[in-house]
Amino acid sequence: RLDLFDPTGRFVAFSQPQIAGPTSSGYGQASVRNPSPGRWKAVIWTRGSATTASYHGAVQLSVDGQSFVTAGTVSPSALVIPPGHSGYFTVRVHTPAGPGDRDYEVVFPSPSGRTSLLGALPITLRSLVRLGRTGAGFSGTLLGGNGRGGSPGQTLSYQFDVPTGVHDLALGLSIRNPDSNLEGVLIDPNGQPIDVQTMVGSVTNVGTPDFYTGTMQFFRRDPVPGRWLFTLIVNDTIGGSATSQSFHATIGFNQVTIHSLGLPSSPKTVLPAGKSQDAEILVGNAGLTTKNFFVDARLNTLGPVPLQAPYSYSVTLPITASQQLPIFAVPPEVSELDFSAQSPTPVGMDVATGNGATPFGGTGSPEVYQSSGPLLDPTSGFYATSISIHAAEVTPGVWSTSPEEIGPFPNDGAPPSTVEVRATAYGQPFDRSVTSSTGDLWSPFTAAYHPTNISPGHEGIIRVRITSRGVPGTVVRGVLYVDTFDPNSAGGDELLAIPYTYTVGSK
């Protein structure tokens, strides 16, 4: 911990890290606005707990000063505005020289000429990551912070334009000191946070990070052309071995190396009903981190997509702190996600994704709220509310629901009630005729999930079996999606889509 005393000896500021004990990053920061000139004192101290001894060892202390400087121009420099009228100032400032954000303030000083202000208008400008034909790299500095109560310690955002004709997108990031709880969110041009990755390597049995990898890697097959957003989050504080940390990231195109052997690829290929054909998929890991790869087989049609959760939950209202709220695992390749709630009392419901790493990394995005109307549904005899989310691909991962009663309530509080929560999805159905050596994390129909673990620069083989089913003469068209999943963030990649086609023959 860090305490600051000004030249008169007054206690001015202190830091209080959110997490103590073995999972603490050992980072503290204190800032003082308009510090008094003179000799200041910093007191650095630590204390133990019932289970953890106090720290003994080296400490790094950095002291930095900042001041506001003039940037850009304002025209005119002053303006007299009569009562009841308005006026305009033209402000000209420059975007940052490198990728990322720069903050400005248009300051309105007091007419008396004193240091007080009438107000300040904030301006934030962002420069894009300039991508060439093969991609680009960018760097930045993390200054820490003290994330607490769901708030990150620091957030940095970078945008870049993906051209048409790109087969796959790869974004990798590394940091000098690996002991930092960083999280990244990749958001497509439709505003969907389609992938969440973290530097958390594993989690203890009490839900705290066990160790960190120092790297994170995103892959995205057939990325939508347009402006993408990458958000880097300090999901607590930075590692305590330094007071600041630099990171480096690269964005590349067409780097995925996956090959298939033995997949049927034409309607002229006839597979007799009940017979099987085996194939192999050779997967190369061109990223920075070890990943768990598996195959997700889908039909080239649209229809209901079953979710790996009960079709509906019955929830007791009002919600208590110990109550488990309904959650649903939503797979990729879903274009419509519908939630509904019905209750004998007026009801509302909030739905949001729960993807993100412990302790504060849940993105909670997208998030939608809807309440029921004031009247009973004449068909069901219940109050009902529904939420529909449409996108080219709805954010995959864990979705949570929070139903609630709608007042007004009597003086003794909301009466006990129940609500039934349901979720349905529509998109590419699972192909139940395909099995693989990895199983399918997303499908409720496959065998146990055993992903292929592949480290950076290495390859692995996934074996696939297609068992022909259906009416003879039927042409089956499907896609094998090669995916990854990180249980520490509930996020994952889609690396490649491998089509297959065959005709069901006679037995």
C-alpha positions in Angstrom: 0.0 0.0 0.0 1.1 3.6 -0.6 0.3 6.7 1.4 1.1 10.3 0.4 1.8 13.2 2.7 2.2 16.8 1.5 5.0 19.2 2.5 2.9 20.3 5.6 2.6 16.7 6.7 -1.1 16.4 5.9 -2.4 13.0 4.8 -3.4 13.5 1.2 -3.9 10.2 -0.7 -3.6 6.4 -0.3 -4.0 3.3 -2.4 -6.0 0.3 -1.3 -5.5 -2.7 -3.6 -8.8 -4.6 -4.2 -7.4 -8.1 -3.7 -5.0 -9.0 -0.8 -3.1 -12.2 -0.2 -1.4 -14.5 -2.7 -3.6 -13.4 -5.7 -2.8 -9.7 -5.2 -0.8 -8.2 -8.0 1.2 -6.1 -5.5 0.4 -2.8 -7.4 -0.7 0.4 -5.8 -1.2 3.9 -7.2 -2.1 7.3 -5.8 -2.7 10.5 -7.7 -3.0 14.1 -6.4 -4.5 17.0 -8.5 -2.8 20.4 -8.1 -0.1 19.2 -5.7 1.5 21.7 -3.4 5.1 22.6 -4.2 7.7 21.3 -1.8 9.0 18.0 -0.3 6.4 15.2 -0.3 6.6 11.9 1.6 5.6 8.5 0.3 5.0 5.7 2.9 5.0 2.2 1.5 3.8 -0.5 3.8 2.3 -4.0 3.9 0.6 -6.3 6.3 -0.2 -9.9 6.6 -3.4 -11.7 7.2 -4.6 -14.8 9.0 -3.4 -17.0 6.1 -0.7 -14.8 4.4 2.6 -13.4 5.7 3.4 -9.8 5.1 5.7 -9.0 2.1 9.5 -8.7 2.5 11.5 -7.7 -0.6 12.2 -5.1 -3.2 9.7 -2.4 -4.1 9.7 -0.2 -7.2 8.4 3.4 -6.8 7.8 5.7 -9.8 6.9 9.4 -9.4 5.6 11.2 -12.4 4.2 14.7 -12.9 1.7 15.9 -15.5 0.4 19.3 -16.5 -2.1 20.5 -19.1 -0.6 21.9 -22.3 -2.1 23.8 -25.1 -3.1 21.6 -28.0 -4.7 22.6 -31.2 -6.5 25.9 -31.8 -9.8 27.5 -30.9 -11.3 30.3 -33.1 -12.3 32.9 -32.1 -10.3 33.0 -28.8 -13.2 34.8 -27.1 -16.8 35.5 -27.9 -19.3 37.9 -26.4 -22.8 36.4 -26.5 -25.9 38.6 -25.6 -28.6 37.1 -23.5 -30.9 34.8 -25.4 -28.4 34.3 -28.3 -25.8 31.6 -29.1 -22.4 31.5 -30.6 -19.9 29.1 -32.1 -16.3 28.2 -31.6 -14.3 26.2 -34.1 -11.9 23.7 -32.5 -9.1 22.1 -34.4 -7.1 19.3 -32.9 -5.1 16.4 -34.3 -5.7 12.7 -34.1 -2.9 10.7 -32.4 0.2 9.9 -34.4 -0.2 6.2 -33.5 -3.2 3.9 -33.0 -5.4 4.5 -30.0 -7.0 7.4 -28.2 -6.1 10.9 -27.2 -8.1 13.1 -24.8 -8.5 16.8 -25.0 -10.5 19.4 -23.1 -11.9 22.7 -24.4 -11.5 24.9 -21.3 -13.8 27.8 -20.5 -12.0 30.0 -18.0 -13.8 32.3 -15.6 -14.2 35.9 -17.0 -12.6 37.2 -13.8 -9.3 35.9 -15.0 -8.8 33.6 -12.0 -7.8 30.0 -12.2 -11.3 28.8 -11.7 -13.2 27.4 -14.7 -16.8 27.9 -16.0 -16.5 24.4 -17.5 -14.6 22.1 -19.8 -15.8 20.2 -22.9 -14.1 16.8 -23.3 -13.0 15.6 -26.7 -11.6 12.1 -27.5 -10.1 11.3 -30.9 -9.1 7.8 -32.0 -6.6 6.9 -34.7 -7.0 3.6 -36.6 -4.5 0.7 -36.7 -3.3 1.1 -40.3 -3.4 -2.3 -41.9 -1.4 -3.3 -45.0 -2.0 -6.3 -47.2 -0.7 -8.7 -44.5 -1.7 -6.8 -41.4 0.1 -4.6 -39.0 1.5 -4.3 -35.5 0.8 -1.8 -32.6 2.0 -1.3 -29.1 0.9 0.5 -25.9 1.6 1.0 -22.3 -0.5 -0.2 -19.3 -0.3 2.0 -16.3 -2.3 -0.3 -14.0 -5.2 0.9 -11.9 -7.2 -0.8 -9.2 -10.1 -2.6 -10.6 -12.9 -3.3 -8.2 -16.5 -4.2 -8.0 -16.8 -5.1 -11.7 -14.8 -2.1 -12.9 -11.6 -2.8 -14.8 -8.3 -1.1 -13.8 -7.7 0.3 -17.3 -9.3 0.0 -20.7 -7.6 0.6 -24.1 -9.5 0.5 -27.5 -8.2 0.0 -31.0 -10.1 0.0 -34.2 -9.0 -1.3 -37.6 -10.6 -1.8 -41.0 -10.7 -5.4 -42.5 -10.9 -5.5 -46.3 -13.0 -7.8 -48.4 -11.6 -11.2 -49.5 -9.9 -12.1 -46.2 -10.0 -15.8 -45.3 -9.1 -15.4 -41.7 -8.1 -12.8 -39.1 -5.5 -13.4 -36.4 -4.8 -11.0 -33.6 -2.1 -11.8 -31.0 -0.9 -9.9 -28.0 2.0 -10.4 -25.6 3.2 -8.5 -22.5 6.7 -8.2 -21.0 5.7 -9.3 -17.5 3.4 -12.3 -17.8 1.9 -11.9 -14.3 -0.9 -9.6 -15.4 -4.6 -10.3 -15.6 -5.4 -8.9 -19.0 -8.5 -9.6 -21.1 -9.3 -8.8 -24.7 -12.6 -8.5 -26.5 -12.9 -8.7 -30.3 -16.0 -6.9 -31.6 -17.2 -7.2 -35.2 -18.6 -4.4 -37.4 -22.2 -5.4 -36.3 -21.3 -4.6 -32.7 -21.3 -8.2 -31.5 -18.4 -9.1 -29.1 -17.8 -12.4 -30.8 -14.7 -13.5 -28.9 -13.3 -13.0 -25.5 -9.8 -14.1 -24.6 -7.7 -13.8 -21.4 -4.2 -14.3 -20.1 -5.5 -16.4 -17.2 -3.9 -19.8 -17.6 -6.0 -21.6 -15.0 -8.4 -21.0 -12.1 -8.2 -22.3 -8.6 -11.0 -24.2 -6.9 -12.2 -21.0 -5.3 -12.4 -19.1 -8.6 -9.3 -17.0 -8.5 -6.6 -17.0 -11.2 -3.8 -19.6 -10.6 -1.3 -18.3 -13.2 -1.1 -16.2 -16.3 0.3 -17.0 -19.8 1.5 -13.5 -20.8 -0.2 -13.9 -24.2 -3.6 -14.0 -25.8 -4.7 -15.0 -29.3 -7.8 -14.4 -31.4 -8.7 -16.2 -34.7 -11.7 -15.4 -36.8 -12.7 -17.2 -40.0 -14.1 -15.2 -43.0 -14.2 -11.9 -41.0 -16.9 -9.4 -42.0 -15.4 -6.6 -44.0 -15.6 -3.3 -42.1 -14.4 -1.6 -39.0 -13.6 -3.9 -36.1 -12.9 -3.0 -32.5 -10.4 -4.6 -30.1 -10.7 -3.7 -26.4 -7.9 -4.5 -24.0 -8.9 -4.6 -20.4 -6.8 -4.7 -17.2 -9.0 -7.1 -15.4 -7.9 -6.1 -11.9 -4.3 -4.6 -11.8 -1.1 -5.1 -13.7 1.7 -7.3 -12.3 3.6 -5.9 -9.3 7.1 -6.3 -10.7 6.9 -2.9 -12.5 4.9 0.3 -12.2 4.0 0.1 -15.9 3.9 -2.6 -18.6 4.3 -2.4 -22.4 2.5 -4.7 -24.7 2.8 -5.5 -28.4 0.0 -6.8 -30.7 -0.1 -7.9 -34.3 -3.0 -8.2 -36.7 -2.5 -10.7 -39.6 -4.5 -12.1 -42.4 -4.7 -15.6 -43.9 -2.5 -17.3 -41.3 -4.7 -20.3 -40.4 -3.2 -23.6 -41.5 -5.8 -26.4 -41.6 -6.1 -29.2 -44.1 -8.7 -32.0 -44.6 -8.4 -35.4 -46.1 -11.2 -37.8 -47.0 -14.2 -35.5 -46.7 -16.9 -36.0 -49.4 -17.1 -32.9 -51.5 -19.6 -33.5 -54.3 -23.3 -34.7 -54.7 -21.7 -37.4 -57.0 -20.2 -39.0 -53.9 -22.7 -41.6 -52.8 -22.6 -42.9 -49.2 -24.8 -45.9 -48.6 -27.3 -45.3 -45.8 -25.9 -46.6 -42.5 -22.4 -46.7 -43.8 -19.6 -44.5 -42.5 -16.8 -42.6 -44.1 -13.8 -41.4 -42.1 -11.8 -38.2 -42.6 -8.9 -36.4 -41.0 -8.4 -32.7 -40.3 -4.8 -31.5 -39.8 -4.8 -28.4 -37.6 -1.8 -26.1 -37.2 -1.6 -23.6 -34.3 -0.2 -20.4 -35.8 -0.9 -18.3 -32.7 0.9 -17.3 -29.5 -1.1 -19.5 -27.0 -1.9 -23.1 -26.5 -5.5 -23.8 -27.5 -8.1 -26.5 -27.4 -9.3 -27.4 -30.9 -12.5 -29.2 -31.8 -14.9 -29.7 -34.7 -18.5 -28.3 -34.8 -20.5 -30.0 -37.5 -23.5 -28.1 -38.9 -26.0 -28.5 -41.8 -26.2 -25.9 -44.5 -29.8 -25.1 -43.7 -31.6 -22.9 -41.1 -33.7 -24.2 -38.3 -33.9 -24.5 -34.5 -30.6 -25.0 -32.7 -31.0 -26.8 -29.3 -29.1 -25.3 -26.4 -27.2 -27.2 -23.7 -29.5 -26.2 -20.9 -33.0 -27.2 -19.9 -35.6 -25.8 -22.3 -37.1 -23.8 -19.4 -36.4 -22.9 -15.8 -38.9 -22.2 -13.0 -37.6 -19.4 -10.8 -39.0 -18.3 -7.5 -39.5 -14.6 -7.0 -38.3 -12.3 -5.5 -34.8 -13.4 -6.4 -32.5 -14.1 -3.4 -28.7 -13.8 -3.2 -28.2 -17.6 -3.0 -30.5 -18.4 -6.0 -29.1 -19.7 -9.2 -30.3 -17.6 -12.1 -31.1 -19.3 -15.5 -28.1 -19.5 -17.9 -27.9 -20.8 -21.4 -24.9 -21.8 -23.5 -25.4 -20.3 -26.9 -23.2 -21.8 -29.7 -21.9 -20.0 -32.8 -23.8 -19.9 -36.1 -26.9 -18.6 -34.4 -28.7 -15.7 -36.1 -31.7 -15.3 -33.8 -31.8 -15.8 -30.0 -35.2 -15.6 -28.2 -35.9 -15.3 -24.5 -39.3 -15.4 -22.8 -40.6 -15.1 -19.3 -44.1 -15.6 -18.0 -45.5 -15.3 -14.5 -48.9 -14.8 -12.7 -47.5 -11.4 -11.7 -46.2 -8.6 -13.9 -42.6 -9.5 -14.8 -39.5 -8.0 -16.4 -36.3 -9.6 -17.5 -32.7 -8.6 -18.2 -30.5 -10.8 -20.5 -26.7 -10.4 -21.0 -23.6 -12.4 -21.9 -21.5 -13.6 -19.0 -18.3 -14.1 -21.0 -15.1 -12.9 -19.4 -12.4 -13.9 -16.9 -12.4 -13.8 -13.2 -12.6 -11.6 -11.1 -14.1 -8.6 -13.0 -13.9 -9.5 -16.7 -17.6 -10.2 -17.5 -18.4 -8.1 -20.5 -22.1 -8.1 -19.9 -22.6 -7.2 -23.6 -24.9 -7.3 -25.4 -27.5 -6.6 -22.7 -31.3 -6.2 -23.3 -34.1 -5.5 -20.9 -37.8 -5.9 -21.4 -40.9 -5.8 -19.2 -44.4 -7.3 -19.6 -47.4 -5.3 -20.4 -49.9 -4.2 -17.7 -52.5 -6.9 -18.7 -52.6 -10.6 -18.7 -51.9 -12.5 -21.9 -55.3 -13.7 -22.9 -53.8 -16.8 -24.5 -51.7 -18.1 -21.6 -53.4 -16.4 -18.7 -50.0 -15.1 -17.5 -48.1 -11.9 -17.7 -45.4 -12.4 -20.4 -42.4 -10.7 -21.8 -40.1 -11.6 -24.6 -36.7 -10.6 -26.0 -35.4 -11.3 -29.5 -31.8 -10.7 -30.5 -30.9 -10.8 -34.2 -27.5 -10.6 -35.8 -25.4 -12.1 -38.6 -24.0 -14.2 -35.7 -25.3 -13.6 -32.1 -22.5 -13.5 -29.5 -21.7 -17.1 -28.6 -21.0 -18.2 -25.1 -22.8 -18.0 -21.7 -26.0 -15.9 -21.6 -27.5 -15.1 -18.2 -31.1 -14.1 -17.4 -32.4 -12.0 -14.5 -36.2 -12.1 -14.1 -37.9 -9.7 -11.7 -41.3 -8.8 -10.5 -42.8 -5.4 -11.5 -44.4 -3.2 -8.9 -46.1 -1.3 -7.4 -45.9 -3.5 -4.3 -47.6 -3.3 -0.9 -45.9 -2.0 2.1 -44.7 -5.4 3.2 -42.8 -5.9 -0.1 -43.2 -8.0 -3.3 -45.4 -11.0 -2.8 -43.9 -14.5 -3.5 -44.4 -15.6 -7.1 -42.8 -17.8 -9.8 -41.6 -17.1 -13.3 -40.8 -19.6 -16.1 -37.8 -18.6 -18.3 -37.2 -20.1 -21.7 -34.7 -19.6 -24.5 -34.7 -20.8 -28.1 -32.1 -20.3 -30.9 -32.3 -20.4 -34.6 -29.4 -20.8 -37.1 -27.5 -23.7 -38.6 -28.7 -27.0 -37.0 -26.2 -29.6 -35.7 -25.4 -32.5 -38.1 -26.1 -35.5 -35.9 -24.6 -37.8 -38.5 -21.1 -36.5 -37.8 -18.9 -37.5 -34.9 -15.3 -36.6 -34.2 -12.4 -37.6 -31.9 -12.8 -34.3 -30.1 -16.6 -34.3 -29.5 -18.5 -31.0 -29.9 -18.6 -28.6 -27.0 -21.7 -26.9 -28.3 -23.8 -29.9 -29.4 -26.0 -31.8 -26.9 -26.0 -34.8 -29.2 -22.3 -35.7 -29.4 -20.1 -37.9 -27.1 -17.9 -36.5 -24.4 -15.9 -33.4 -25.2 -12.2 -34.2 -25.6 -10.5 -31.3 -27.5 -7.1 -31.6 -29.1 -4.6 -29.5 -27.2 -2.1 -27.9 -29.6 0.8 -25.6 -28.6 2.0 -22.7 -30.7 3.9 -23.8 -33.8 2.7 -27.4 -33.6 0.0 -29.5 -35.3 -2.7 -32.0 -34.3 -5.1 -34.4 -36.1 -8.8 -34.4 -35.5 -10.6 -37.6 -36.8 -14.1 -37.2 -38.2 -16.7 -39.9 -39.1 -19.7 -39.2 -41.3 -22.5 -41.9 -41.0 -24.9 -41.6 -43.9 -28.5 -41.2 -42.8 -31.8 -40.3 -44.4 -33.9 -41.0 -47.5 -31.8 -42.4 -50.4 -31.3 -39.7 -53.0 -31.1 -36.9 -50.4 -28.2 -34.5 -50.9 -26.5 -33.6 -47.6 -24.6 -30.3 -47.4 -22.8 -29.3 -44.3 -19.9 -27.5 -42.8 -17.2 -28.5 -40.3 -16.3 -25.5 -38.3 -12.9 -25.8 -36.6 -13.3 -24.0 -33.3 -11.5 -23.4 -30.0 -12.8 -22.7 -26.5 -11.2 -21.1 -23.4 -13.0 -22.1 -20.2 -11.3 -19.3 -18.4 -13.1 -16.7 -20.4 -16.0 -18.6 -22.0 -14.8 -17.3 -25.3 -13.5 -19.1 -28.4 -12.4 -18.9 -32.0 -13.8 -20.0 -35.3 -10.8 -20.7 -37.5 -12.1 -22.3 -40.6 -15.3 -23.6 -42.3 -14.7 -26.8 -44.3 -17.7 -27.8 -46.5 -18.7 -31.3 -47.2 -21.4 -32.7 -49.6 -22.6 -36.2 -50.4 -25.7 -38.1 -51.5 -27.5 -40.7 -49.3 -27.5 -44.0 -51.2 -29.4 -47.3 -50.7 -28.2 -49.7 -48.0 
